[in-house]
Amino acid sequence: MLTPKQSPFALIGMFLACSLAEGEPEPGKLIIAFLAVIVTVLYVIVCNEVNQRRNEKRKSELYR
């Protein structure tokens, strides 16, 4: 799950992609929108992994 500091960047990325792909866009805009979606999805995956590892580290320190 994303933290409140990470969420706005993901939302902005998706809104950017949607606004670029709205209507009947040119092929160049569709490519840019597709790249924005890919970058946003990768950002969310990386943030989730970092947050999960950070939480696991905290839990292991509590049980020591």
Stockholm file with secondary structure:
# STOCKHOLM 1.0

chainA/1-64         MLTPKQSPFALIGMFLACSLAEGEPEPGKLIIAFLAVIVTVLYVIVCNEVNQRRNEKRKSELYR
#=GR chainA/1-64 SS CCCTTTHHHHHHHHHHHHHHSSSSCCHHHHHHHHHHHHHHHHHHHHHHHHHHHHHHHHHHHHTC
#=GC SS_cons        CCCTTTHHHHHHHHHHHHHHSSSSCCHHHHHHHHHHHHHHHHHHHHHHHHHHHHHHHHHHHHTC
//
